[in-house]
C-alpha cells in the first residue's frame, strides 16, 4: 500500500508541514498561544524554586522575604497586574482590528494577511496575555497564615511579575509606535517589496546573461496523461525537489498546468505525465503541490506585484486621488522589475533523457505587463504617472542587456507613448514626457528609430 512507502510518507509530511506553516504564520493565535504557554511554564518553574527555598528556610515566616509584603500585598500586586494586562490586551486587539479595517479600505484587502502575520503584533499580543496568565498561576499559590502560623508567598515569582509588568510597558510603547508606522504607505510598500525580492532570489537564483535562452530544447512525448486535482484552491507552493525525485524514480516527464498563485478547480488537470505511473507516486505529486484558500508571496512573485499594483490603483481612483502614493508604488515596482531583469527564468527542469519537469513560469514580458498595464490604463491622463512609469522602465533597463528583454521594455515604452498621444494634449506636458523617452532610449541604447517621438499635432 502507498501509505507504507517511506518516500510517499516523507513527501506527504513535507507538503502538510508547508501548508501548516503557511497557515500558522498568518494566524493571530499561534505566537500569542506559544507565549501564553511560556508564561505558564515560567510561573510554574519560579513557584517550584520559591517552594524549594521556602522549605530550606529555617524559619518559614515573613523573615524569608525580599519582596517586602505578606500574602495580602502579593495578592494585591498580582491582581492589579493581571487586571491591567488583560485590559491592555483587549485594547491592543481593538487597535489591531481598527488597523486592519483602515488598511483594507485605504490600500487593498490583499495586504490584510501581511498585518496578521506581522511578528511584532503577534509578539506584543502574546506578551500581554502571557503576563496575564503568569499572574493568575502565581496568584493561586499565595497562601496566607494558616493554623500553624506560617504563610507561603512565592517571592521570586511575585518579583518576576513586577519585572514582566515593566517589560509590558515597553512593549505597549513599542506597539503604539509600530502600529502608527505600519499603516504608512511607504512601510507597507517596503515590506511587500522585501518579501517579493526574497521570493525572486529563492525561485530565480541564476543570473541572466545577454541573449541567454530561458530553457534547453525539449522533445515532448507523443501523449500526455492528465492528473486531476483532488480539491479546489490556490496553488500556494511547489516542492520542486520532490517532483524532480519523482520524475527520476518513475523515469517520466511531468508538465505542470498551473503556476504558483493560479486557482485550480477540483477535477481539472493540475499536471500532465508522459505515462500514468503508480497511484502512490501520483499522490506524491499531488502532495508536492500545496493548495490553499488564499494566495501567498513565498513562491508567487506575481502576488507581491499584485499587492503593490492594487495600492497604486487605489491611490489613482477618483475617491482617493493620491498621486504621491501611486508614484511610491511605482518606485518599489521598479525595484522588483530591476531584480527580475537580472534573473534567468527556467521553465524546464532537466534531470535526464526520460525525466523532465516543465514548469509554467511567466516570462519577463508577462511580469512587465503585470507591473505596468493596469496602472497605465488607470492613470493614462496623469502626466506625473506616465513620466514616472518611463523612469521606472529606465531603472529596470539598467539591469539587463538581453535583447528579448530590451524588446519587452521597448514595447511598454511604446504603449506609454501611445497613451500620452491619445490623452495628453498640452505641449508642456508632452515635452516632459519626451524628455523621459529620450532618457529611456539612452538607457536601452536604441537608435532614434527605436522609440518614435510623440506627435505634436494635438499640442495646444
Secondary structure, DSSP 8 states (H G I E B T S, - for coil): -GGG-HHHHHHHHHHHHHHHHHHHHT-SSHHHHHHHHHHHHHHHHHHHHHHHHHHH-SS-STTS-SS---HHHHHHHHHHHHHHHHHHHHHHHHHHHHHHHHHHHHT-GGGHHHHHT-HHHHHHHHHHHHHHHHHHHHHTT-B---TTS--B--HHHHHHHHHHHHHHHHHHHHHHHHHHHHTSHHHHHHHHHHHHHHHHHHH--SB--TT--SS------S--EEEE-SS-EEEEEE-HHHHHHHHHHHT--EEE-S-TT-EE-TTSEEEEESS---HHHHHHHHHTEEEESS--SSS-HHHHHHHHHHHHHHHHSTTT--HHHHHHHHHHHHHHHHHHHTB----EEESSSS-EEE-----HHHHHHHHHHHHHHHSTT-HHHHHHHHHHHHHHHTT---HHHHHHHHHHHHHHHHHHHHH---HHHHHHHHHHHHHHHHHHT--TTTS-----TT--
